[in-house]
Amino acid sequence: MSKKSKKGLMQQLFPAEGGTVPQLRFPEFLDAGEWGIKPLGESCDILNNLRKPITGSNREKGFYRYYGASGIVDYVKDYIFDEKLLLIGEDGAKWGAFEKTAFIVTGKYWVNNHVHVLRVKMVNDIFLENYIIMLDIAPFITGSAPPKLTLKNLKKIPIPVPQDKKEQQKIADCLSSIDDLITAQAKKIESLKDHRRAMLPHEIPGLLSP
């Protein structure tokens, strides 16, 4: 499956903005009723007070990932988090639909002050990550120098959630399996490219000549 196909599936597995019933449901949940809607702030503990920026000149190089609004920006000598958390860009990020606004991080790592730090507690974290990725966050962005997703607006983002936690898990498992498949396909393609590059000198006469 391609990333484009996954996008189309996500748009069917989650309700349209403002809706409470997805277009596509797994058979066992067809009669499970409408989803509830709750603000993001009620689904997570927000740990922004624990994040610490490090200026480039003060960073000691190391093995720990240093995250900013759009992902890893460096590797540093120490870490401040050692748990599975959800990061959402605060400023300097992209907030359009499918622009990777949110991403789950695990292990030991450092986070700067350009990204919101969320400990998901009331919703499946992979379910929530994928919904936010699919969502256009632009209406919640304020300012222009730079534009910013404030903590106040972050907490307001409405999240549609199935009443049955098993439905959340089913959607999360489905999307995780697709991600694994996409990753495996990408690795296979890259391996084939490497093999092709290695074979080229033998296939084109004179390519090995000095």
C-alpha positions in Angstrom: 0.0 0.0 0.0 1.2 3.5 -0.8 1.1 6.6 1.4 -1.6 8.0 -0.9 -3.7 4.9 -0.3 -3.3 5.3 3.4 -4.5 8.9 3.3 -7.6 7.8 1.5 -8.3 5.1 4.1 -7.7 7.5 7.0 -10.3 9.9 5.6 -12.8 7.0 5.7 -11.8 5.6 9.1 -12.2 8.9 10.9 -15.3 11.1 10.7 -15.1 14.3 8.6 -14.4 17.4 10.5 -17.4 18.2 12.7 -18.9 14.7 12.1 -19.4 11.9 14.6 -19.7 8.8 12.3 -16.9 7.6 10.0 -17.7 6.6 6.4 -16.0 3.2 7.0 -16.2 1.0 10.1 -15.1 -2.5 10.9 -18.0 -5.0 10.9 -18.0 -5.5 14.7 -18.6 -1.8 15.3 -21.3 -1.0 12.7 -23.9 -0.7 15.5 -21.6 1.0 18.0 -23.3 4.4 17.6 -21.9 7.9 17.1 -18.4 8.9 18.3 -18.0 11.4 21.1 -16.1 14.6 20.7 -13.8 15.9 23.4 -11.2 18.7 23.4 -7.6 17.6 23.1 -6.8 19.1 26.4 -9.0 16.5 28.2 -7.2 13.6 26.5 -3.7 14.4 27.6 -1.4 15.6 30.3 0.7 18.5 28.8 4.3 18.5 29.8 5.5 21.7 28.3 6.9 22.9 31.6 9.5 20.1 31.4 11.0 20.9 27.9 14.3 22.8 27.7 15.8 24.5 24.6 19.5 24.3 24.1 21.2 26.9 21.8 23.4 25.5 19.1 26.5 26.9 20.7 25.7 25.1 24.0 24.8 21.7 22.7 27.2 18.9 23.5 27.1 16.3 20.8 25.9 12.8 21.8 23.6 9.9 21.0 20.2 11.3 22.3 17.7 12.7 19.8 17.0 16.4 20.2 13.5 17.2 18.9 12.0 20.3 17.5 8.7 21.2 15.9 9.1 18.9 12.8 11.2 16.1 14.2 14.9 15.5 15.1 17.1 18.6 14.8 20.2 17.3 16.4 21.8 14.7 18.7 22.9 15.7 22.2 24.7 14.3 25.2 21.8 14.0 27.7 18.1 13.5 27.8 15.1 14.9 29.7 12.4 12.4 28.7 12.3 8.6 28.9 8.8 7.6 27.9 6.4 7.4 25.0 5.0 10.8 24.3 3.2 12.7 21.5 4.8 15.8 20.1 2.9 18.5 18.2 4.6 21.5 16.6 4.0 24.8 18.4 5.9 27.1 16.0 8.1 26.6 13.0 6.0 23.6 12.0 3.6 22.7 9.2 -0.1 22.4 10.2 -1.9 21.4 7.0 -3.6 18.1 6.6 -1.1 15.2 6.3 1.9 17.4 7.0 3.1 15.4 9.9 2.0 17.9 12.5 2.1 15.2 15.3 4.5 12.4 15.9 5.0 9.8 18.7 8.5 9.5 20.2 9.8 6.8 22.5 13.0 6.0 24.4 15.3 8.6 25.8 15.4 12.1 24.1 15.5 15.9 24.6 12.7 18.3 23.5 13.0 22.0 22.8 10.4 24.7 23.3 9.1 24.7 19.7 6.9 21.6 20.2 4.1 20.8 22.6 4.7 17.7 24.7 1.7 15.5 25.4 1.3 12.4 27.6 -1.8 10.7 26.1 -4.0 9.2 28.8 -7.7 9.0 27.7 -7.3 8.0 24.0 -5.2 5.5 22.2 -2.0 7.4 21.3 -1.6 6.0 17.8 -5.2 6.7 17.1 -4.8 10.3 18.2 -1.5 10.8 16.4 -3.1 9.7 13.1 -6.1 11.8 13.5 -4.1 15.0 14.2 -1.9 14.2 11.2 -5.0 14.0 9.0 -6.5 17.2 10.5 -5.9 20.7 9.1 -4.8 22.6 12.2 -4.5 25.9 10.3 -7.8 27.4 11.9 -6.1 27.1 15.3 -2.9 28.9 14.3 -2.5 32.5 15.4 0.0 35.3 14.7 2.4 35.7 11.8 5.9 36.4 13.2 6.1 33.5 13.6 2.7 31.7 13.3 2.0 29.6 16.4 -0.3 26.9 17.8 -0.7 28.3 21.3 -1.3 26.0 24.3 -4.8 27.5 24.7 -5.7 26.6 21.1 -4.1 23.2 21.3 -6.3 22.3 24.2 -9.4 23.3 22.2 -8.8 21.1 19.1 -11.9 18.8 19.0 -11.1 15.1 18.8 -13.8 12.6 17.7 -13.4 9.4 19.7 -15.2 6.0 19.5 -17.1 5.2 22.7 -15.7 1.6 22.6 -11.9 1.6 23.2 -11.7 -1.6 21.2 -12.7 0.4 18.1 -9.9 2.9 18.8 -7.4 0.0 19.1 -8.7 -1.6 15.9 -8.1 1.6 14.0 -4.7 2.1 15.5 -3.6 -1.5 14.8 -4.8 -1.2 11.2 -2.9 2.1 10.5 0.2 0.8 12.3 0.2 -2.3 10.1 -0.1 -0.1 7.0 2.9 2.0 8.2 4.9 -1.2 8.7 4.0 -2.3 5.2 4.9 1.0 3.7 8.3 1.0 5.5 9.0 -2.6 4.4 8.2 -1.6 0.8 10.4 1.4 0.9 13.3 -0.7 2.3 12.8 -3.3 -0.5 12.8 -0.6 -3.2 16.0 0.9 -1.7 17.6 -2.5 -1.6 16.8 -3.1 -5.2 18.2 0.3 -6.1 21.5 -0.6 -4.3 21.6 -3.9 -6.1 21.0 -2.2 -9.4 23.8 0.3 -8.7 26.2 -2.5 -7.8 25.4 -4.4 -11.0 25.6 -1.4 -13.4 29.4 -1.6 -13.9 29.1 -5.2 -15.0 26.2 -4.5 -17.3 27.7 -1.5 -19.1 31.0 -2.3 -20.9 33.8 0.0 -20.1 32.2 1.4 -17.0 34.9 -0.3 -14.9 37.7 1.1 -17.0 39.9 3.9 -15.4 
